[in-house]
Amino acid sequence: MLKLSQLPIGTRAIVREFPRQGSAFLRLREMGVLPGTSLTLVRTAPLGDPLEIQVRGYSLTLRKSEAEYVLVELADGQ
């Protein structure tokens, strides 16, 4: 498993774990980033923060500090 923040641009992955408490947990849950959810890292800002992901048909921007706590597994074929 990798941290979401470590994914190369354009990589598809599946969320396996994320924080169980705190503000990052609430924000991710409200945005639909749950274990088993498929996502794609679309791009990063020029300095690497924030990250843009495609999840559940929409774009979501996450701080790199939030993405550090999300563990993902590469999707098949990646």
TORDO-493501 format. One record per atom (N, C-alpha, C): residue number from 0; residue in three letters; atom name; z, y, x. Coordinates in nm, 4 decimals. Atoms other than C-alpha are relative to their C-alpha. Example, Ala and Ser with C-alpha at 12.3 -4.5 7.8 and 13.67 -1.06 7.14 Angstrom:
2
[r 0 'ALA' 'N' [0.0000 -0.1190 0.0890]]
[r 0 'ALA' 'CA' [0.7800 -0.4500 1.2300]]
[r 0 'ALA' 'C' [0.0000 0.1200 0.0900]]
[r 1 'SER' 'N' [-0.0060 -0.1190 -0.0820]]
[r 1 'SER' 'CA' [0.7140 -0.1060 1.3670]]
[r 1 'SER' 'C' [0.0730 0.1090 -0.0770]]
This chain:
78
[r 0 'MET' 'N' [0.0000 -0.1189 0.0843]]
[r 0 'MET' 'CA' [0.0000 0.0000 0.0000]]
[r 0 'MET' 'C' [0.0000 0.1245 0.0882]]
[r 1 'LEU' 'N' [0.0091 -0.1293 -0.0679]]
[r 1 'LEU' 'CA' [-0.0689 0.3576 0.1021]]
[r 1 'LEU' 'C' [0.0649 0.1079 -0.0848]]
[r 2 'LYS' 'N' [-0.0422 -0.1184 0.0737]]
[r 2 'LYS' 'CA' [0.0731 0.6934 0.0073]]
[r 2 'LYS' 'C' [-0.1260 0.0669 -0.0535]]
[r 3 'LEU' 'N' [0.1130 -0.0712 0.0575]]
[r 3 'LEU' 'CA' [-0.1587 0.8881 -0.2209]]
[r 3 'LEU' 'C' [-0.0485 0.1094 0.0955]]
[r 4 'SER' 'N' [0.0351 -0.1076 -0.0929]]
[r 4 'SER' 'CA' [-0.1516 1.1667 0.0369]]
[r 4 'SER' 'C' [-0.0814 -0.0489 0.1194]]
[r 5 'GLN' 'N' [0.0728 0.0564 -0.1139]]
[r 5 'GLN' 'CA' [-0.3108 0.9299 0.2943]]
[r 5 'GLN' 'C' [-0.1404 -0.0485 -0.0353]]
[r 6 'LEU' 'N' [0.1314 0.0497 0.0409]]
[r 6 'LEU' 'CA' [-0.6188 0.8346 0.0905]]
[r 6 'LEU' 'C' [-0.1122 0.0867 0.0546]]
[r 7 'PRO' 'N' [0.1181 -0.0786 -0.0369]]
[r 7 'PRO' 'CA' [-0.9579 0.9390 0.2259]]
[r 7 'PRO' 'C' [-0.0670 0.0557 -0.1265]]
[r 8 'ILE' 'N' [0.0708 -0.0616 0.1116]]
[r 8 'ILE' 'CA' [-1.1618 1.1679 -0.0001]]
[r 8 'ILE' 'C' [-0.1038 -0.0973 -0.0559]]
[r 9 'GLY' 'N' [0.0956 0.0867 0.0671]]
[r 9 'GLY' 'CA' [-1.3681 0.9762 -0.2547]]
[r 9 'GLY' 'C' [0.0497 -0.1417 -0.0241]]
[r 10 'THR' 'N' [-0.0541 0.1351 0.0134]]
[r 10 'THR' 'CA' [-1.1441 0.6690 -0.2500]]
[r 10 'THR' 'C' [0.0625 -0.0208 -0.1374]]
[r 11 'ARG' 'N' [-0.0625 0.0399 0.1263]]
[r 11 'ARG' 'CA' [-1.0504 0.4941 -0.5747]]
[r 11 'ARG' 'C' [0.1205 -0.0872 0.0314]]
[r 12 'ALA' 'N' [-0.1228 0.0764 -0.0225]]
[r 12 'ALA' 'CA' [-0.7015 0.3504 -0.5978]]
[r 12 'ALA' 'C' [0.0726 -0.0193 -0.1318]]
[r 13 'ILE' 'N' [-0.0826 0.0275 0.1170]]
[r 13 'ILE' 'CA' [-0.4472 0.2151 -0.8436]]
[r 13 'ILE' 'C' [0.1449 0.0308 0.0355]]
[r 14 'VAL' 'N' [-0.1397 -0.0366 -0.0219]]
[r 14 'VAL' 'CA' [-0.0970 0.3583 -0.8710]]
[r 14 'VAL' 'C' [0.0862 -0.1248 -0.0121]]
[r 15 'ARG' 'N' [-0.0921 0.1141 0.0028]]
[r 15 'ARG' 'CA' [0.1666 0.0971 -0.7876]]
[r 15 'ARG' 'C' [0.1445 0.0445 -0.0164]]
[r 16 'GLU' 'N' [-0.1377 -0.0498 0.0110]]
[r 16 'GLU' 'CA' [0.4878 0.3008 -0.7500]]
[r 16 'GLU' 'C' [-0.0009 0.1515 0.0090]]
[r 17 'PHE' 'N' [-0.0190 -0.1433 -0.0127]]
[r 17 'PHE' 'CA' [0.6053 0.6578 -0.7913]]
[r 17 'PHE' 'C' [0.1473 0.0301 -0.0203]]
[r 18 'PRO' 'N' [-0.1432 -0.0307 0.0066]]
[r 18 'PRO' 'CA' [0.9393 0.8410 -0.7903]]
[r 18 'PRO' 'C' [0.0585 -0.0324 -0.1371]]
[r 19 'ARG' 'N' [-0.0663 0.0387 0.1251]]
[r 19 'ARG' 'CA' [1.1840 0.7215 -1.0536]]
[r 19 'ARG' 'C' [0.0868 0.1114 -0.0583]]
[r 20 'GLN' 'N' [-0.0824 -0.1104 0.0493]]
[r 20 'GLN' 'CA' [1.3670 1.0529 -1.0881]]
[r 20 'GLN' 'C' [-0.0468 0.1306 0.0608]]
[r 21 'GLY' 'N' [0.0317 -0.1312 -0.0529]]
[r 21 'GLY' 'CA' [1.3427 1.4229 -1.0237]]
[r 21 'GLY' 'C' [-0.1192 0.0652 -0.0682]]
[r 22 'SER' 'N' [0.1069 -0.0767 0.0627]]
[r 22 'SER' 'CA' [1.0859 1.6868 -1.1118]]
[r 22 'SER' 'C' [-0.1372 -0.0626 0.0225]]
[r 23 'ALA' 'N' [0.1291 0.0639 -0.0267]]
[r 23 'ALA' 'CA' [0.7987 1.4975 -0.9462]]
[r 23 'ALA' 'C' [-0.0218 -0.1148 -0.0984]]
[r 24 'PHE' 'N' [0.0094 0.1102 0.0956]]
[r 24 'PHE' 'CA' [0.8710 1.1959 -1.1691]]
[r 24 'PHE' 'C' [-0.0432 0.0509 -0.1365]]
[r 25 'LEU' 'N' [0.0318 -0.0533 0.1324]]
[r 25 'LEU' 'CA' [0.8615 1.4040 -1.4867]]
[r 25 'LEU' 'C' [-0.1423 0.0533 -0.0060]]
[r 26 'ARG' 'N' [0.1347 -0.0590 -0.0010]]
[r 26 'ARG' 'CA' [0.5454 1.5907 -1.3912]]
[r 26 'ARG' 'C' [-0.1066 -0.1094 0.0034]]
[r 27 'LEU' 'N' [0.0983 0.1075 -0.0110]]
[r 27 'LEU' 'CA' [0.3560 1.2765 -1.2909]]
[r 27 'LEU' 'C' [-0.0080 -0.0803 -0.1296]]
[r 28 'ARG' 'N' [-0.0026 0.0759 0.1250]]
[r 28 'ARG' 'CA' [0.4626 1.0896 -1.6041]]
[r 28 'ARG' 'C' [-0.0677 0.0774 -0.1122]]
[r 29 'GLU' 'N' [0.0604 -0.0830 0.1040]]
[r 29 'GLU' 'CA' [0.3637 1.3785 -1.8301]]
[r 29 'GLU' 'C' [-0.1513 0.0117 0.0164]]
[r 30 'MET' 'N' [0.1430 -0.0116 -0.0267]]
[r 30 'MET' 'CA' [0.0211 1.3951 -1.6637]]
[r 30 'MET' 'C' [-0.0728 -0.1346 -0.0070]]
[r 31 'GLY' 'N' [0.0635 0.1302 0.0164]]
[r 31 'GLY' 'CA' [-0.0424 1.0231 -1.7157]]
[r 31 'GLY' 'C' [-0.0153 -0.0809 0.1271]]
[r 32 'VAL' 'N' [0.0047 0.0757 -0.1258]]
[r 32 'VAL' 'CA' [0.0031 0.9068 -1.3558]]
[r 32 'VAL' 'C' [0.1152 -0.0999 -0.0026]]
[r 33 'LEU' 'N' [-0.0991 0.1059 0.0151]]
[r 33 'LEU' 'CA' [0.1853 0.5799 -1.4183]]
[r 33 'LEU' 'C' [-0.0453 -0.1232 0.0767]]
[r 34 'PRO' 'N' [0.0416 0.1234 -0.0670]]
[r 34 'PRO' 'CA' [0.1893 0.2415 -1.2431]]
[r 34 'PRO' 'C' [-0.1115 -0.0692 -0.0784]]
[r 35 'GLY' 'N' [0.1150 0.0644 0.0607]]
[r 35 'GLY' 'CA' [-0.1411 0.0654 -1.3104]]
[r 35 'GLY' 'C' [-0.1151 0.0942 -0.0299]]
[r 36 'THR' 'N' [0.1032 -0.0998 0.0275]]
[r 36 'THR' 'CA' [-0.3354 0.3900 -1.3554]]
[r 36 'THR' 'C' [-0.0977 0.0078 0.1167]]
[r 37 'SER' 'N' [0.1041 -0.0144 -0.1005]]
[r 37 'SER' 'CA' [-0.6656 0.4150 -1.1710]]
[r 37 'SER' 'C' [-0.0246 0.1490 0.0244]]
[r 38 'LEU' 'N' [0.0287 -0.1392 -0.0340]]
[r 38 'LEU' 'CA' [-0.7421 0.7400 -0.9870]]
[r 38 'LEU' 'C' [-0.0958 0.0066 0.1181]]
[r 39 'THR' 'N' [0.0890 -0.0249 -0.1133]]
[r 39 'THR' 'CA' [-0.9855 0.8878 -0.7347]]
[r 39 'THR' 'C' [0.0421 0.1301 0.0657]]
[r 40 'LEU' 'N' [-0.0271 -0.1243 -0.0714]]
[r 40 'LEU' 'CA' [-0.9047 1.1425 -0.4651]]
[r 40 'LEU' 'C' [-0.1321 0.0746 0.0132]]
[r 41 'VAL' 'N' [0.1241 -0.0768 0.0054]]
[r 41 'VAL' 'CA' [-1.1714 1.4089 -0.5222]]
[r 41 'VAL' 'C' [-0.0147 0.0898 0.1218]]
[r 42 'ARG' 'N' [0.0065 -0.0917 -0.1148]]
[r 42 'ARG' 'CA' [-1.0891 1.6689 -0.2564]]
[r 42 'ARG' 'C' [0.1389 0.0533 0.0322]]
[r 43 'THR' 'N' [-0.1227 -0.0681 -0.0408]]
[r 43 'THR' 'CA' [-0.8206 1.8527 -0.0660]]
[r 43 'THR' 'C' [-0.0342 0.1451 0.0310]]
[r 44 'ALA' 'N' [0.0194 -0.1396 -0.0374]]
[r 44 'ALA' 'CA' [-0.7760 2.2219 -0.0047]]
[r 44 'ALA' 'C' [-0.0259 0.0074 0.1504]]
[r 45 'PRO' 'N' [0.0333 -0.0099 -0.1426]]
[r 45 'PRO' 'CA' [-0.8908 2.3491 0.3371]]
[r 45 'PRO' 'C' [0.1143 -0.0323 0.0966]]
[r 46 'LEU' 'N' [-0.1128 0.0306 -0.0878]]
[r 46 'LEU' 'CA' [-0.5426 2.3179 0.4851]]
[r 46 'LEU' 'C' [0.0685 -0.1316 -0.0381]]
[r 47 'GLY' 'N' [-0.0525 0.1310 0.0361]]
[r 47 'GLY' 'CA' [-0.4834 1.9783 0.3194]]
[r 47 'GLY' 'C' [0.0981 -0.0017 -0.1151]]
[r 48 'ASP' 'N' [-0.0955 -0.0060 0.1093]]
[r 48 'ASP' 'CA' [-0.2607 2.0975 0.0371]]
[r 48 'ASP' 'C' [-0.0426 0.1098 -0.0960]]
[r 49 'PRO' 'N' [-0.0264 0.1193 0.0791]]
[r 49 'PRO' 'CA' [-0.2971 2.0644 -0.2635]]
[r 49 'PRO' 'C' [-0.1164 -0.0992 0.0026]]
[r 50 'LEU' 'N' [0.1004 0.1049 0.0144]]
[r 50 'LEU' 'CA' [-0.4940 1.7485 -0.3475]]
[r 50 'LEU' 'C' [-0.0503 0.0011 -0.1443]]
[r 51 'GLU' 'N' [0.0548 0.0133 0.1354]]
[r 51 'GLU' 'CA' [-0.7267 1.7092 -0.6451]]
[r 51 'GLU' 'C' [-0.0349 -0.1456 -0.0238]]
[r 52 'ILE' 'N' [0.0318 0.1373 0.0355]]
[r 52 'ILE' 'CA' [-0.7407 1.3707 -0.8130]]
[r 52 'ILE' 'C' [-0.0656 -0.0027 -0.1380]]
[r 53 'GLN' 'N' [0.0597 0.0264 0.1317]]
[r 53 'GLN' 'CA' [-0.9458 1.2407 -1.1051]]
[r 53 'GLN' 'C' [0.0796 -0.1144 -0.0594]]
[r 54 'VAL' 'N' [-0.0838 0.1010 0.0637]]
[r 54 'VAL' 'CA' [-0.7203 1.0488 -1.3424]]
[r 54 'VAL' 'C' [-0.0158 0.0102 -0.1507]]
[r 55 'ARG' 'N' [0.0122 0.0062 0.1456]]
[r 55 'ARG' 'CA' [-0.7711 0.9393 -1.7038]]
[r 55 'ARG' 'C' [-0.1028 0.0991 -0.0551]]
[r 56 'GLY' 'N' [0.1088 -0.0847 0.0477]]
[r 56 'GLY' 'CA' [-1.0901 1.1471 -1.7318]]
[r 56 'GLY' 'C' [0.0177 0.1493 0.0220]]
[r 57 'TYR' 'N' [-0.0155 -0.1422 -0.0292]]
[r 57 'TYR' 'CA' [-0.9544 1.4800 -1.6091]]
[r 57 'TYR' 'C' [0.0439 0.0198 0.1447]]
[r 58 'SER' 'N' [-0.0406 -0.0329 -0.1366]]
[r 58 'SER' 'CA' [-0.8828 1.6563 -1.2811]]
[r 58 'SER' 'C' [0.1442 0.0486 -0.0006]]
[r 59 'LEU' 'N' [-0.1407 -0.0362 -0.0140]]
[r 59 'LEU' 'CA' [-0.5236 1.6975 -1.1690]]
[r 59 'LEU' 'C' [0.0237 0.0414 0.1440]]
[r 60 'THR' 'N' [-0.0334 -0.0469 -0.1335]]
[r 60 'THR' 'CA' [-0.3985 1.8957 -0.8727]]
[r 60 'THR' 'C' [0.1471 -0.0301 0.0271]]
[r 61 'LEU' 'N' [-0.1361 0.0341 -0.0407]]
[r 61 'LEU' 'CA' [-0.0904 1.7678 -0.6903]]
[r 61 'LEU' 'C' [0.0314 0.0631 0.1342]]
[r 62 'ARG' 'N' [-0.0447 -0.0424 -0.1319]]
[r 62 'ARG' 'CA' [0.1092 1.9115 -0.4071]]
[r 62 'ARG' 'C' [0.0054 -0.1219 0.0903]]
[r 63 'LYS' 'N' [-0.0060 0.1107 -0.0948]]
[r 63 'LYS' 'CA' [0.0949 1.6993 -0.0954]]
[r 63 'LYS' 'C' [0.1401 -0.0606 0.0018]]
[r 64 'SER' 'N' [-0.1378 0.0502 0.0010]]
[r 64 'SER' 'CA' [0.4744 1.6712 -0.1111]]
[r 64 'SER' 'C' [0.0242 -0.0938 -0.1180]]
[r 65 'GLU' 'N' [-0.0113 0.0910 0.1142]]
[r 65 'GLU' 'CA' [0.4430 1.5082 -0.4570]]
[r 65 'GLU' 'C' [-0.0776 -0.1293 0.0270]]
[r 66 'ALA' 'N' [0.0851 0.1157 -0.0289]]
[r 66 'ALA' 'CA' [0.1615 1.2775 -0.3421]]
[r 66 'ALA' 'C' [0.0623 -0.0932 0.1032]]
[r 67 'GLU' 'N' [-0.0685 0.0820 -0.1005]]
[r 67 'GLU' 'CA' [0.3828 1.1523 -0.0576]]
[r 67 'GLU' 'C' [0.0812 -0.1125 -0.0639]]
[r 68 'TYR' 'N' [-0.0870 0.0972 0.0664]]
[r 68 'TYR' 'CA' [0.5980 0.9645 -0.3105]]
[r 68 'TYR' 'C' [-0.0748 -0.0990 -0.0875]]
[r 69 'VAL' 'N' [0.0802 0.0889 0.0844]]
[r 69 'VAL' 'CA' [0.3114 0.7951 -0.4979]]
[r 69 'VAL' 'C' [-0.0648 -0.1054 0.0893]]
[r 70 'LEU' 'N' [0.0601 0.1099 -0.0767]]
[r 70 'LEU' 'CA' [0.2212 0.4533 -0.3551]]
[r 70 'LEU' 'C' [-0.1150 -0.0577 -0.0794]]
[r 71 'VAL' 'N' [0.1204 0.0500 0.0656]]
[r 71 'VAL' 'CA' [-0.1282 0.3285 -0.4312]]
[r 71 'VAL' 'C' [-0.0562 -0.1188 0.0770]]
[r 72 'GLU' 'N' [0.0708 0.1122 -0.0602]]
[r 72 'GLU' 'CA' [-0.3382 0.0215 -0.3641]]
[r 72 'GLU' 'C' [-0.1483 0.0282 -0.0208]]
[r 73 'LEU' 'N' [0.1421 -0.0242 0.0114]]
[r 73 'LEU' 'CA' [-0.7101 0.0506 -0.2937]]
[r 73 'LEU' 'C' [-0.0578 -0.0832 -0.1126]]
[r 74 'ALA' 'N' [0.0669 0.0724 0.1082]]
[r 74 'ALA' 'CA' [-0.9250 -0.0455 -0.5917]]
[r 74 'ALA' 'C' [-0.0997 -0.0981 0.0593]]
[r 75 'ASP' 'N' [0.0975 0.0993 -0.0466]]
[r 75 'ASP' 'CA' [-1.1581 -0.3442 -0.5618]]
[r 75 'ASP' 'C' [-0.1277 0.0681 0.0462]]
[r 76 'GLY' 'N' [0.1237 -0.0553 -0.0524]]
[r 76 'GLY' 'CA' [-1.4634 -0.2690 -0.3537]]
[r 76 'GLY' 'C' [0.0170 0.1211 0.0879]]
[r 77 'GLN' 'N' [-0.0232 -0.1184 -0.0847]]
[r 77 'GLN' 'CA' [-1.3008 0.0131 -0.1587]]
[r 77 'GLN' 'C' [0.0446 -0.0410 0.1379]]
